[in-house]
C-alpha cells in the first residue's frame, strides 16, 4: 500500500544516503577529526531534521496532494 512507504525510504533506495555531509554517511561519524569538529552538531541536527521530515510523508500523502491539486483545477 502507498501508505506504507515513506518518502525517506524511497529516496534512500533510489539516491543512496541523504546525509548533508559525507562524514554522516552510514550513521556513524567516520571522520578522524569528528571529535573536535565544531560544525558536526550542526550537520547532525540538519540530518535529523531532513530524515524526520521525509519519514513523516508517505507515498499516499503525495498521491493525495496531487489529487487535491487536480480537484481544484476545473474550467466551466
mmJSON file of the N, C-alpha and C atoms, coordinates in Angstrom:
{"data_MODEL":{"atom_site":{
"group_PDB":["ATOM","ATOM","ATOM","ATOM","ATOM","ATOM","ATOM","ATOM","ATOM","ATOM","ATOM","ATOM","ATOM","ATOM","ATOM","ATOM","ATOM","ATOM","ATOM","ATOM","ATOM","ATOM","ATOM","ATOM","ATOM","ATOM","ATOM","ATOM","ATOM","ATOM","ATOM","ATOM","ATOM","ATOM","ATOM","ATOM","ATOM","ATOM","ATOM","ATOM","ATOM","ATOM","ATOM","ATOM","ATOM","ATOM","ATOM","ATOM","ATOM","ATOM","ATOM","ATOM","ATOM","ATOM","ATOM","ATOM","ATOM","ATOM","ATOM","ATOM","ATOM","ATOM","ATOM","ATOM","ATOM","ATOM","ATOM","ATOM","ATOM","ATOM","ATOM","ATOM","ATOM","ATOM","ATOM","ATOM","ATOM","ATOM","ATOM","ATOM","ATOM","ATOM","ATOM","ATOM","ATOM","ATOM","ATOM","ATOM","ATOM","ATOM","ATOM","ATOM","ATOM","ATOM","ATOM","ATOM","ATOM","ATOM","ATOM","ATOM","ATOM","ATOM","ATOM","ATOM","ATOM","ATOM","ATOM","ATOM","ATOM","ATOM","ATOM","ATOM","ATOM","ATOM","ATOM","ATOM","ATOM","ATOM","ATOM","ATOM","ATOM","ATOM","ATOM","ATOM","ATOM","ATOM","ATOM","ATOM","ATOM","ATOM","ATOM","ATOM","ATOM","ATOM","ATOM","ATOM","ATOM","ATOM","ATOM","ATOM","ATOM","ATOM","ATOM","ATOM","ATOM","ATOM","ATOM","ATOM","ATOM","ATOM","ATOM","ATOM","ATOM","ATOM","ATOM","ATOM","ATOM","ATOM","ATOM","ATOM","ATOM","ATOM","ATOM","ATOM","ATOM","ATOM","ATOM","ATOM","ATOM","ATOM","ATOM","ATOM","ATOM","ATOM","ATOM","ATOM","ATOM","ATOM","ATOM","ATOM","ATOM","ATOM","ATOM","ATOM","ATOM","ATOM","ATOM","ATOM","ATOM","ATOM","ATOM","ATOM","ATOM","ATOM","ATOM","ATOM","ATOM","ATOM","ATOM","ATOM","ATOM","ATOM","ATOM","ATOM","ATOM","ATOM","ATOM","ATOM","ATOM","ATOM","ATOM","ATOM","ATOM","ATOM","ATOM","ATOM","ATOM","ATOM","ATOM","ATOM","ATOM","ATOM","ATOM","ATOM","ATOM","ATOM","ATOM","ATOM"],
"id":[1,2,3,4,5,6,7,8,9,10,11,12,13,14,15,16,17,18,19,20,21,22,23,24,25,26,27,28,29,30,31,32,33,34,35,36,37,38,39,40,41,42,43,44,45,46,47,48,49,50,51,52,53,54,55,56,57,58,59,60,61,62,63,64,65,66,67,68,69,70,71,72,73,74,75,76,77,78,79,80,81,82,83,84,85,86,87,88,89,90,91,92,93,94,95,96,97,98,99,100,101,102,103,104,105,106,107,108,109,110,111,112,113,114,115,116,117,118,119,120,121,122,123,124,125,126,127,128,129,130,131,132,133,134,135,136,137,138,139,140,141,142,143,144,145,146,147,148,149,150,151,152,153,154,155,156,157,158,159,160,161,162,163,164,165,166,167,168,169,170,171,172,173,174,175,176,177,178,179,180,181,182,183,184,185,186,187,188,189,190,191,192,193,194,195,196,197,198,199,200,201,202,203,204,205,206,207,208,209,210,211,212,213,214,215,216,217,218,219,220,221,222,223,224,225,226,227,228],
"type_symbol":["N","C","C","N","C","C","N","C","C","N","C","C","N","C","C","N","C","C","N","C","C","N","C","C","N","C","C","N","C","C","N","C","C","N","C","C","N","C","C","N","C","C","N","C","C","N","C","C","N","C","C","N","C","C","N","C","C","N","C","C","N","C","C","N","C","C","N","C","C","N","C","C","N","C","C","N","C","C","N","C","C","N","C","C","N","C","C","N","C","C","N","C","C","N","C","C","N","C","C","N","C","C","N","C","C","N","C","C","N","C","C","N","C","C","N","C","C","N","C","C","N","C","C","N","C","C","N","C","C","N","C","C","N","C","C","N","C","C","N","C","C","N","C","C","N","C","C","N","C","C","N","C","C","N","C","C","N","C","C","N","C","C","N","C","C","N","C","C","N","C","C","N","C","C","N","C","C","N","C","C","N","C","C","N","C","C","N","C","C","N","C","C","N","C","C","N","C","C","N","C","C","N","C","C","N","C","C","N","C","C","N","C","C","N","C","C","N","C","C","N","C","C","N","C","C","N","C","C"],
"label_atom_id":["N","CA","C","N","CA","C","N","CA","C","N","CA","C","N","CA","C","N","CA","C","N","CA","C","N","CA","C","N","CA","C","N","CA","C","N","CA","C","N","CA","C","N","CA","C","N","CA","C","N","CA","C","N","CA","C","N","CA","C","N","CA","C","N","CA","C","N","CA","C","N","CA","C","N","CA","C","N","CA","C","N","CA","C","N","CA","C","N","CA","C","N","CA","C","N","CA","C","N","CA","C","N","CA","C","N","CA","C","N","CA","C","N","CA","C","N","CA","C","N","CA","C","N","CA","C","N","CA","C","N","CA","C","N","CA","C","N","CA","C","N","CA","C","N","CA","C","N","CA","C","N","CA","C","N","CA","C","N","CA","C","N","CA","C","N","CA","C","N","CA","C","N","CA","C","N","CA","C","N","CA","C","N","CA","C","N","CA","C","N","CA","C","N","CA","C","N","CA","C","N","CA","C","N","CA","C","N","CA","C","N","CA","C","N","CA","C","N","CA","C","N","CA","C","N","CA","C","N","CA","C","N","CA","C","N","CA","C","N","CA","C","N","CA","C","N","CA","C","N","CA","C","N","CA","C","N","CA","C","N","CA","C","N","CA","C"],
"label_alt_id":[null,null,null,null,null,null,null,null,null,null,null,null,null,null,null,null,null,null,null,null,null,null,null,null,null,null,null,null,null,null,null,null,null,null,null,null,null,null,null,null,null,null,null,null,null,null,null,null,null,null,null,null,null,null,null,null,null,null,null,null,null,null,null,null,null,null,null,null,null,null,null,null,null,null,null,null,null,null,null,null,null,null,null,null,null,null,null,null,null,null,null,null,null,null,null,null,null,null,null,null,null,null,null,null,null,null,null,null,null,null,null,null,null,null,null,null,null,null,null,null,null,null,null,null,null,null,null,null,null,null,null,null,null,null,null,null,null,null,null,null,null,null,null,null,null,null,null,null,null,null,null,null,null,null,null,null,null,null,null,null,null,null,null,null,null,null,null,null,null,null,null,null,null,null,null,null,null,null,null,null,null,null,null,null,null,null,null,null,null,null,null,null,null,null,null,null,null,null,null,null,null,null,null,null,null,null,null,null,null,null,null,null,null,null,null,null,null,null,null,null,null,null,null,null,null,null,null,null],
"label_comp_id":["UNK","UNK","UNK","UNK","UNK","UNK","UNK","UNK","UNK","UNK","UNK","UNK","UNK","UNK","UNK","UNK","UNK","UNK","UNK","UNK","UNK","UNK","UNK","UNK","UNK","UNK","UNK","UNK","UNK","UNK","UNK","UNK","UNK","UNK","UNK","UNK","UNK","UNK","UNK","UNK","UNK","UNK","UNK","UNK","UNK","UNK","UNK","UNK","UNK","UNK","UNK","UNK","UNK","UNK","UNK","UNK","UNK","UNK","UNK","UNK","UNK","UNK","UNK","UNK","UNK","UNK","UNK","UNK","UNK","UNK","UNK","UNK","UNK","UNK","UNK","UNK","UNK","UNK","UNK","UNK","UNK","UNK","UNK","UNK","UNK","UNK","UNK","UNK","UNK","UNK","UNK","UNK","UNK","UNK","UNK","UNK","UNK","UNK","UNK","UNK","UNK","UNK","UNK","UNK","UNK","UNK","UNK","UNK","UNK","UNK","UNK","UNK","UNK","UNK","UNK","UNK","UNK","UNK","UNK","UNK","UNK","UNK","UNK","UNK","UNK","UNK","UNK","UNK","UNK","UNK","UNK","UNK","UNK","UNK","UNK","UNK","UNK","UNK","UNK","UNK","UNK","UNK","UNK","UNK","UNK","UNK","UNK","UNK","UNK","UNK","UNK","UNK","UNK","UNK","UNK","UNK","UNK","UNK","UNK","UNK","UNK","UNK","UNK","UNK","UNK","UNK","UNK","UNK","UNK","UNK","UNK","UNK","UNK","UNK","UNK","UNK","UNK","UNK","UNK","UNK","UNK","UNK","UNK","UNK","UNK","UNK","UNK","UNK","UNK","UNK","UNK","UNK","UNK","UNK","UNK","UNK","UNK","UNK","UNK","UNK","UNK","UNK","UNK","UNK","UNK","UNK","UNK","UNK","UNK","UNK","UNK","UNK","UNK","UNK","UNK","UNK","UNK","UNK","UNK","UNK","UNK","UNK","UNK","UNK","UNK","UNK","UNK","UNK"],
"label_asym_id":["A","A","A","A","A","A","A","A","A","A","A","A","A","A","A","A","A","A","A","A","A","A","A","A","A","A","A","A","A","A","A","A","A","A","A","A","A","A","A","A","A","A","A","A","A","A","A","A","A","A","A","A","A","A","A","A","A","A","A","A","A","A","A","A","A","A","A","A","A","A","A","A","A","A","A","A","A","A","A","A","A","A","A","A","A","A","A","A","A","A","A","A","A","A","A","A","A","A","A","A","A","A","A","A","A","A","A","A","A","A","A","A","A","A","A","A","A","A","A","A","A","A","A","A","A","A","A","A","A","A","A","A","A","A","A","A","A","A","A","A","A","A","A","A","A","A","A","A","A","A","A","A","A","A","A","A","A","A","A","A","A","A","A","A","A","A","A","A","A","A","A","A","A","A","A","A","A","A","A","A","A","A","A","A","A","A","A","A","A","A","A","A","A","A","A","A","A","A","A","A","A","A","A","A","A","A","A","A","A","A","A","A","A","A","A","A","A","A","A","A","A","A","A","A","A","A","A","A"],
"label_entity_id":["1","1","1","1","1","1","1","1","1","1","1","1","1","1","1","1","1","1","1","1","1","1","1","1","1","1","1","1","1","1","1","1","1","1","1","1","1","1","1","1","1","1","1","1","1","1","1","1","1","1","1","1","1","1","1","1","1","1","1","1","1","1","1","1","1","1","1","1","1","1","1","1","1","1","1","1","1","1","1","1","1","1","1","1","1","1","1","1","1","1","1","1","1","1","1","1","1","1","1","1","1","1","1","1","1","1","1","1","1","1","1","1","1","1","1","1","1","1","1","1","1","1","1","1","1","1","1","1","1","1","1","1","1","1","1","1","1","1","1","1","1","1","1","1","1","1","1","1","1","1","1","1","1","1","1","1","1","1","1","1","1","1","1","1","1","1","1","1","1","1","1","1","1","1","1","1","1","1","1","1","1","1","1","1","1","1","1","1","1","1","1","1","1","1","1","1","1","1","1","1","1","1","1","1","1","1","1","1","1","1","1","1","1","1","1","1","1","1","1","1","1","1","1","1","1","1","1","1"],
"label_seq_id":[1,1,1,2,2,2,3,3,3,4,4,4,5,5,5,6,6,6,7,7,7,8,8,8,9,9,9,10,10,10,11,11,11,12,12,12,13,13,13,14,14,14,15,15,15,16,16,16,17,17,17,18,18,18,19,19,19,20,20,20,21,21,21,22,22,22,23,23,23,24,24,24,25,25,25,26,26,26,27,27,27,28,28,28,29,29,29,30,30,30,31,31,31,32,32,32,33,33,33,34,34,34,35,35,35,36,36,36,37,37,37,38,38,38,39,39,39,40,40,40,41,41,41,42,42,42,43,43,43,44,44,44,45,45,45,46,46,46,47,47,47,48,48,48,49,49,49,50,50,50,51,51,51,52,52,52,53,53,53,54,54,54,55,55,55,56,56,56,57,57,57,58,58,58,59,59,59,60,60,60,61,61,61,62,62,62,63,63,63,64,64,64,65,65,65,66,66,66,67,67,67,68,68,68,69,69,69,70,70,70,71,71,71,72,72,72,73,73,73,74,74,74,75,75,75,76,76,76],
"pdbx_PDB_ins_code":[null,null,null,null,null,null,null,null,null,null,null,null,null,null,null,null,null,null,null,null,null,null,null,null,null,null,null,null,null,null,null,null,null,null,null,null,null,null,null,null,null,null,null,null,null,null,null,null,null,null,null,null,null,null,null,null,null,null,null,null,null,null,null,null,null,null,null,null,null,null,null,null,null,null,null,null,null,null,null,null,null,null,null,null,null,null,null,null,null,null,null,null,null,null,null,null,null,null,null,null,null,null,null,null,null,null,null,null,null,null,null,null,null,null,null,null,null,null,null,null,null,null,null,null,null,null,null,null,null,null,null,null,null,null,null,null,null,null,null,null,null,null,null,null,null,null,null,null,null,null,null,null,null,null,null,null,null,null,null,null,null,null,null,null,null,null,null,null,null,null,null,null,null,null,null,null,null,null,null,null,null,null,null,null,null,null,null,null,null,null,null,null,null,null,null,null,null,null,null,null,null,null,null,null,null,null,null,null,null,null,null,null,null,null,null,null,null,null,null,null,null,null,null,null,null,null,null,null],
"Cartn_x":[0.838,0.0,0.882,0.487,1.268,1.462,0.537,0.66,1.78,2.28,3.323,4.739,4.868,6.185,6.394,7.496,7.787,8.683,8.63,9.485,10.954,11.285,12.668,13.121,12.305,12.662,12.875,11.975,12.061,13.323,13.576,14.765,16.053,16.098,17.316,17.55,16.477,16.631,17.1,16.604,16.932,18.176,18.42,19.51,20.679,20.472,21.516,21.389,22.491,22.49,21.909,21.159,20.61,21.376,22.463,23.253,23.787,23.726,24.202,25.716,26.451,27.912,28.343,29.438,29.852,30.239,30.655,31.063,29.875,28.665,27.484,26.924,27.508,27.057,27.16,26.133,26.146,25.793,25.446,25.001,26.095,27.316,28.409,29.372,29.996,30.957,32.268,32.554,33.751,34.947,34.79,35.876,36.829,38.105,39.095,39.146,38.647,38.634,37.268,36.358,34.989,34.862,35.71,35.618,35.832,36.62,36.884,36.239,35.353,34.743,33.701,33.902,32.951,31.608,31.559,30.309,29.556,30.13,29.48,28.079,27.866,26.5,25.505,25.941,25.084,24.63,25.579,25.254,24.416,24.689,23.88,22.439,22.269,20.916,20.182,20.867,20.253,19.882,20.744,20.48,19.221,19.072,17.886,16.623,16.683,15.518,15.102,16.062,15.776,15.145,15.761,15.26,13.863,13.664,12.361,11.27,11.575,10.584,10.206,11.193,10.917,10.258,10.523,9.899,8.428,8.054,6.673,5.745,6.273,5.457,5.455,4.26,4.145,3.87,4.023,3.682,2.196,1.371,-0.059,-0.297,0.486,0.37,0.632,1.663,1.977,0.838,0.264,-0.861,-2.068,-2.32,-3.451,-3.244,-2.025,-1.733,-1.954,-1.526,-1.696,-3.174,-3.911,-5.346,-6.04,-5.653,-6.235,-5.953,-4.749,-4.413,-5.207,-5.479,-6.292,-7.763,-8.225,-9.646,-9.968,-8.974,-9.186,-8.933,-8.687,-8.357,-9.481,-10.482,-11.595,-11.944,-12.532,-12.908,-14.363,-15.083,-16.502,-16.658],
"Cartn_y":[-1.182,0.0,1.245,2.283,3.527,4.158,3.909,4.492,3.842,2.722,2.006,2.429,3.251,3.662,5.148,5.47,6.881,7.445,8.74,9.414,9.162,9.126,8.853,7.493,6.483,5.144,5.122,5.756,5.771,6.496,7.668,8.434,7.703,7.058,6.329,5.136,4.508,3.384,3.853,5.009,5.47,6.355,7.125,8.095,7.72,6.799,6.474,7.359,7.693,8.49,9.877,10.36,11.709,12.641,12.147,12.934,14.196,15.332,16.581,16.652,15.845,15.781,14.319,14.009,12.613,11.934,12.701,12.059,11.458,11.775,11.189,10.005,9.682,8.52,7.268,6.464,5.226,5.394,6.59,6.813,6.991,6.764,6.914,7.987,8.654,9.687,9.008,8.948,8.279,9.191,10.467,11.423,11.33,11.285,11.186,12.44,13.552,14.803,15.098,14.133,14.326,14.736,14.206,14.513,15.997,16.667,18.081,18.98,18.451,19.225,20.19,21.49,22.452,22.486,21.972,22.02,20.692,19.647,18.338,18.374,19.019,19.067,19.743,20.752,21.41,20.409,19.666,18.705,17.553,17.111,16.042,16.507,17.741,18.28,18.413,18.933,19.056,17.682,16.727,15.365,14.807,15.051,14.578,15.259,16.561,17.295,16.749,16.543,16.022,14.636,13.761,12.388,12.357,13.113,13.118,13.658,14.727,15.312,14.328,13.758,12.834,11.548,11.181,9.993,10.254,11.519,11.857,11.928,11.778,11.867,10.513,10.022,8.73,8.942,7.885,7.915,8.256,7.772,8.082,9.577,10.222,11.671,12.391,11.968,12.588,12.404,11.215,10.951,11.801,11.926,12.74,14.207,14.718,16.113,16.345,15.398,15.525,15.511,14.601,14.504,15.8,16.343,17.589,18.756,18.812,19.902,19.805,18.599,18.433,18.715,18.432,18.662,20.141,20.982,22.432,23.09,22.272,22.781,22.421,23.265,22.979,24.226,23.988,25.069,24.869,25.956,25.883,26.409],
"Cartn_z":[0.0,0.0,0.0,-0.71,-0.744,0.637,1.538,2.88,3.697,3.243,3.97,3.57,2.544,2.064,2.323,2.976,3.237,2.143,2.01,1.035,1.376,2.655,3.052,2.532,2.721,2.239,0.726,0.006,-1.453,-1.91,-1.319,-1.713,-1.356,-0.207,0.165,-0.758,-1.215,-2.149,-3.518,-3.949,-5.302,-5.349,-4.293,-4.295,-3.406,-2.48,-1.509,-0.284,0.301,1.525,1.284,2.264,2.224,3.158,3.716,4.664,3.988,4.705,4.11,3.968,4.722,4.615,4.65,3.99,3.83,5.141,6.136,7.393,8.137,7.733,8.361,7.583,6.45,5.684,6.541,6.505,7.259,8.722,9.141,10.502,11.533,11.185,12.141,11.653,12.588,12.211,11.841,10.554,10.084,9.937,10.257,10.1,11.289,10.999,12.071,12.935,12.421,13.182,13.791,13.735,14.197,15.653,16.499,17.934,18.208,17.403,17.613,16.579,15.774,14.696,15.258,15.065,15.614,14.883,13.657,12.901,12.889,13.452,13.429,14.043,15.192,15.738,14.788,14.07,13.079,12.025,11.462,10.4,10.935,12.154,12.744,12.936,13.393,13.569,12.249,11.23,9.912,9.357,9.53,9.073,9.739,11.036,11.763,11.25,11.02,10.516,9.145,8.269,6.924,7.014,7.782,7.893,8.514,9.604,10.275,9.359,8.633,7.738,6.626,5.971,4.873,5.361,6.596,7.192,7.496,7.686,8.045,6.836,5.644,4.43,3.727,3.465,2.779,1.291,0.552,-0.865,-1.031,-0.111,-0.156,0.021,0.895,1.074,-0.248,-0.959,-2.248,-3.247,-3.265,-4.165,-3.794,-2.502,-2.046,-2.393,-2.231,-2.57,-4.064,-4.864,-6.318,-6.681,-6.075,-6.34,-5.92,-4.78,-4.288,-5.24,-5.759,-6.671,-7.969,-8.429,-9.645,-9.383,-8.171,-7.872,-7.835,-7.626,-7.605,-8.972,-9.971,-11.299,-12.264,-12.337,-13.235,-14.042,-15.175,-16.081,-16.467,-16.462,-16.842,-18.253],
"occupancy":[1.0,1.0,1.0,1.0,1.0,1.0,1.0,1.0,1.0,1.0,1.0,1.0,1.0,1.0,1.0,1.0,1.0,1.0,1.0,1.0,1.0,1.0,1.0,1.0,1.0,1.0,1.0,1.0,1.0,1.0,1.0,1.0,1.0,1.0,1.0,1.0,1.0,1.0,1.0,1.0,1.0,1.0,1.0,1.0,1.0,1.0,1.0,1.0,1.0,1.0,1.0,1.0,1.0,1.0,1.0,1.0,1.0,1.0,1.0,1.0,1.0,1.0,1.0,1.0,1.0,1.0,1.0,1.0,1.0,1.0,1.0,1.0,1.0,1.0,1.0,1.0,1.0,1.0,1.0,1.0,1.0,1.0,1.0,1.0,1.0,1.0,1.0,1.0,1.0,1.0,1.0,1.0,1.0,1.0,1.0,1.0,1.0,1.0,1.0,1.0,1.0,1.0,1.0,1.0,1.0,1.0,1.0,1.0,1.0,1.0,1.0,1.0,1.0,1.0,1.0,1.0,1.0,1.0,1.0,1.0,1.0,1.0,1.0,1.0,1.0,1.0,1.0,1.0,1.0,1.0,1.0,1.0,1.0,1.0,1.0,1.0,1.0,1.0,1.0,1.0,1.0,1.0,1.0,1.0,1.0,1.0,1.0,1.0,1.0,1.0,1.0,1.0,1.0,1.0,1.0,1.0,1.0,1.0,1.0,1.0,1.0,1.0,1.0,1.0,1.0,1.0,1.0,1.0,1.0,1.0,1.0,1.0,1.0,1.0,1.0,1.0,1.0,1.0,1.0,1.0,1.0,1.0,1.0,1.0,1.0,1.0,1.0,1.0,1.0,1.0,1.0,1.0,1.0,1.0,1.0,1.0,1.0,1.0,1.0,1.0,1.0,1.0,1.0,1.0,1.0,1.0,1.0,1.0,1.0,1.0,1.0,1.0,1.0,1.0,1.0,1.0,1.0,1.0,1.0,1.0,1.0,1.0,1.0,1.0,1.0,1.0,1.0,1.0],
"B_iso_or_equiv":[0.0,0.0,0.0,0.0,0.0,0.0,0.0,0.0,0.0,0.0,0.0,0.0,0.0,0.0,0.0,0.0,0.0,0.0,0.0,0.0,0.0,0.0,0.0,0.0,0.0,0.0,0.0,0.0,0.0,0.0,0.0,0.0,0.0,0.0,0.0,0.0,0.0,0.0,0.0,0.0,0.0,0.0,0.0,0.0,0.0,0.0,0.0,0.0,0.0,0.0,0.0,0.0,0.0,0.0,0.0,0.0,0.0,0.0,0.0,0.0,0.0,0.0,0.0,0.0,0.0,0.0,0.0,0.0,0.0,0.0,0.0,0.0,0.0,0.0,0.0,0.0,0.0,0.0,0.0,0.0,0.0,0.0,0.0,0.0,0.0,0.0,0.0,0.0,0.0,0.0,0.0,0.0,0.0,0.0,0.0,0.0,0.0,0.0,0.0,0.0,0.0,0.0,0.0,0.0,0.0,0.0,0.0,0.0,0.0,0.0,0.0,0.0,0.0,0.0,0.0,0.0,0.0,0.0,0.0,0.0,0.0,0.0,0.0,0.0,0.0,0.0,0.0,0.0,0.0,0.0,0.0,0.0,0.0,0.0,0.0,0.0,0.0,0.0,0.0,0.0,0.0,0.0,0.0,0.0,0.0,0.0,0.0,0.0,0.0,0.0,0.0,0.0,0.0,0.0,0.0,0.0,0.0,0.0,0.0,0.0,0.0,0.0,0.0,0.0,0.0,0.0,0.0,0.0,0.0,0.0,0.0,0.0,0.0,0.0,0.0,0.0,0.0,0.0,0.0,0.0,0.0,0.0,0.0,0.0,0.0,0.0,0.0,0.0,0.0,0.0,0.0,0.0,0.0,0.0,0.0,0.0,0.0,0.0,0.0,0.0,0.0,0.0,0.0,0.0,0.0,0.0,0.0,0.0,0.0,0.0,0.0,0.0,0.0,0.0,0.0,0.0,0.0,0.0,0.0,0.0,0.0,0.0,0.0,0.0,0.0,0.0,0.0,0.0],
"pdbx_formal_charge":[null,null,null,null,null,null,null,null,null,null,null,null,null,null,null,null,null,null,null,null,null,null,null,null,null,null,null,null,null,null,null,null,null,null,null,null,null,null,null,null,null,null,null,null,null,null,null,null,null,null,null,null,null,null,null,null,null,null,null,null,null,null,null,null,null,null,null,null,null,null,null,null,null,null,null,null,null,null,null,null,null,null,null,null,null,null,null,null,null,null,null,null,null,null,null,null,null,null,null,null,null,null,null,null,null,null,null,null,null,null,null,null,null,null,null,null,null,null,null,null,null,null,null,null,null,null,null,null,null,null,null,null,null,null,null,null,null,null,null,null,null,null,null,null,null,null,null,null,null,null,null,null,null,null,null,null,null,null,null,null,null,null,null,null,null,null,null,null,null,null,null,null,null,null,null,null,null,null,null,null,null,null,null,null,null,null,null,null,null,null,null,null,null,null,null,null,null,null,null,null,null,null,null,null,null,null,null,null,null,null,null,null,null,null,null,null,null,null,null,null,null,null,null,null,null,null,null,null],
"auth_seq_id":[1,1,1,2,2,2,3,3,3,4,4,4,5,5,5,6,6,6,7,7,7,8,8,8,9,9,9,10,10,10,11,11,11,12,12,12,13,13,13,14,14,14,15,15,15,16,16,16,17,17,17,18,18,18,19,19,19,20,20,20,21,21,21,22,22,22,23,23,23,24,24,24,25,25,25,26,26,26,27,27,27,28,28,28,29,29,29,30,30,30,31,31,31,32,32,32,33,33,33,34,34,34,35,35,35,36,36,36,37,37,37,38,38,38,39,39,39,40,40,40,41,41,41,42,42,42,43,43,43,44,44,44,45,45,45,46,46,46,47,47,47,48,48,48,49,49,49,50,50,50,51,51,51,52,52,52,53,53,53,54,54,54,55,55,55,56,56,56,57,57,57,58,58,58,59,59,59,60,60,60,61,61,61,62,62,62,63,63,63,64,64,64,65,65,65,66,66,66,67,67,67,68,68,68,69,69,69,70,70,70,71,71,71,72,72,72,73,73,73,74,74,74,75,75,75,76,76,76],
"auth_comp_id":["UNK","UNK","UNK","UNK","UNK","UNK","UNK","UNK","UNK","UNK","UNK","UNK","UNK","UNK","UNK","UNK","UNK","UNK","UNK","UNK","UNK","UNK","UNK","UNK","UNK","UNK","UNK","UNK","UNK","UNK","UNK","UNK","UNK","UNK","UNK","UNK","UNK","UNK","UNK","UNK","UNK","UNK","UNK","UNK","UNK","UNK","UNK","UNK","UNK","UNK","UNK","UNK","UNK","UNK","UNK","UNK","UNK","UNK","UNK","UNK","UNK","UNK","UNK","UNK","UNK","UNK","UNK","UNK","UNK","UNK","UNK","UNK","UNK","UNK","UNK","UNK","UNK","UNK","UNK","UNK","UNK","UNK","UNK","UNK","UNK","UNK","UNK","UNK","UNK","UNK","UNK","UNK","UNK","UNK","UNK","UNK","UNK","UNK","UNK","UNK","UNK","UNK","UNK","UNK","UNK","UNK","UNK","UNK","UNK","UNK","UNK","UNK","UNK","UNK","UNK","UNK","UNK","UNK","UNK","UNK","UNK","UNK","UNK","UNK","UNK","UNK","UNK","UNK","UNK","UNK","UNK","UNK","UNK","UNK","UNK","UNK","UNK","UNK","UNK","UNK","UNK","UNK","UNK","UNK","UNK","UNK","UNK","UNK","UNK","UNK","UNK","UNK","UNK","UNK","UNK","UNK","UNK","UNK","UNK","UNK","UNK","UNK","UNK","UNK","UNK","UNK","UNK","UNK","UNK","UNK","UNK","UNK","UNK","UNK","UNK","UNK","UNK","UNK","UNK","UNK","UNK","UNK","UNK","UNK","UNK","UNK","UNK","UNK","UNK","UNK","UNK","UNK","UNK","UNK","UNK","UNK","UNK","UNK","UNK","UNK","UNK","UNK","UNK","UNK","UNK","UNK","UNK","UNK","UNK","UNK","UNK","UNK","UNK","UNK","UNK","UNK","UNK","UNK","UNK","UNK","UNK","UNK","UNK","UNK","UNK","UNK","UNK","UNK"],
"auth_asym_id":["A","A","A","A","A","A","A","A","A","A","A","A","A","A","A","A","A","A","A","A","A","A","A","A","A","A","A","A","A","A","A","A","A","A","A","A","A","A","A","A","A","A","A","A","A","A","A","A","A","A","A","A","A","A","A","A","A","A","A","A","A","A","A","A","A","A","A","A","A","A","A","A","A","A","A","A","A","A","A","A","A","A","A","A","A","A","A","A","A","A","A","A","A","A","A","A","A","A","A","A","A","A","A","A","A","A","A","A","A","A","A","A","A","A","A","A","A","A","A","A","A","A","A","A","A","A","A","A","A","A","A","A","A","A","A","A","A","A","A","A","A","A","A","A","A","A","A","A","A","A","A","A","A","A","A","A","A","A","A","A","A","A","A","A","A","A","A","A","A","A","A","A","A","A","A","A","A","A","A","A","A","A","A","A","A","A","A","A","A","A","A","A","A","A","A","A","A","A","A","A","A","A","A","A","A","A","A","A","A","A","A","A","A","A","A","A","A","A","A","A","A","A","A","A","A","A","A","A"],
"auth_atom_id":["N","CA","C","N","CA","C","N","CA","C","N","CA","C","N","CA","C","N","CA","C","N","CA","C","N","CA","C","N","CA","C","N","CA","C","N","CA","C","N","CA","C","N","CA","C","N","CA","C","N","CA","C","N","CA","C","N","CA","C","N","CA","C","N","CA","C","N","CA","C","N","CA","C","N","CA","C","N","CA","C","N","CA","C","N","CA","C","N","CA","C","N","CA","C","N","CA","C","N","CA","C","N","CA","C","N","CA","C","N","CA","C","N","CA","C","N","CA","C","N","CA","C","N","CA","C","N","CA","C","N","CA","C","N","CA","C","N","CA","C","N","CA","C","N","CA","C","N","CA","C","N","CA","C","N","CA","C","N","CA","C","N","CA","C","N","CA","C","N","CA","C","N","CA","C","N","CA","C","N","CA","C","N","CA","C","N","CA","C","N","CA","C","N","CA","C","N","CA","C","N","CA","C","N","CA","C","N","CA","C","N","CA","C","N","CA","C","N","CA","C","N","CA","C","N","CA","C","N","CA","C","N","CA","C","N","CA","C","N","CA","C","N","CA","C","N","CA","C","N","CA","C","N","CA","C","N","CA","C","N","CA","C","N","CA","C"],
"pdbx_PDB_model_num":[1,1,1,1,1,1,1,1,1,1,1,1,1,1,1,1,1,1,1,1,1,1,1,1,1,1,1,1,1,1,1,1,1,1,1,1,1,1,1,1,1,1,1,1,1,1,1,1,1,1,1,1,1,1,1,1,1,1,1,1,1,1,1,1,1,1,1,1,1,1,1,1,1,1,1,1,1,1,1,1,1,1,1,1,1,1,1,1,1,1,1,1,1,1,1,1,1,1,1,1,1,1,1,1,1,1,1,1,1,1,1,1,1,1,1,1,1,1,1,1,1,1,1,1,1,1,1,1,1,1,1,1,1,1,1,1,1,1,1,1,1,1,1,1,1,1,1,1,1,1,1,1,1,1,1,1,1,1,1,1,1,1,1,1,1,1,1,1,1,1,1,1,1,1,1,1,1,1,1,1,1,1,1,1,1,1,1,1,1,1,1,1,1,1,1,1,1,1,1,1,1,1,1,1,1,1,1,1,1,1,1,1,1,1,1,1,1,1,1,1,1,1,1,1,1,1,1,1]
}}}
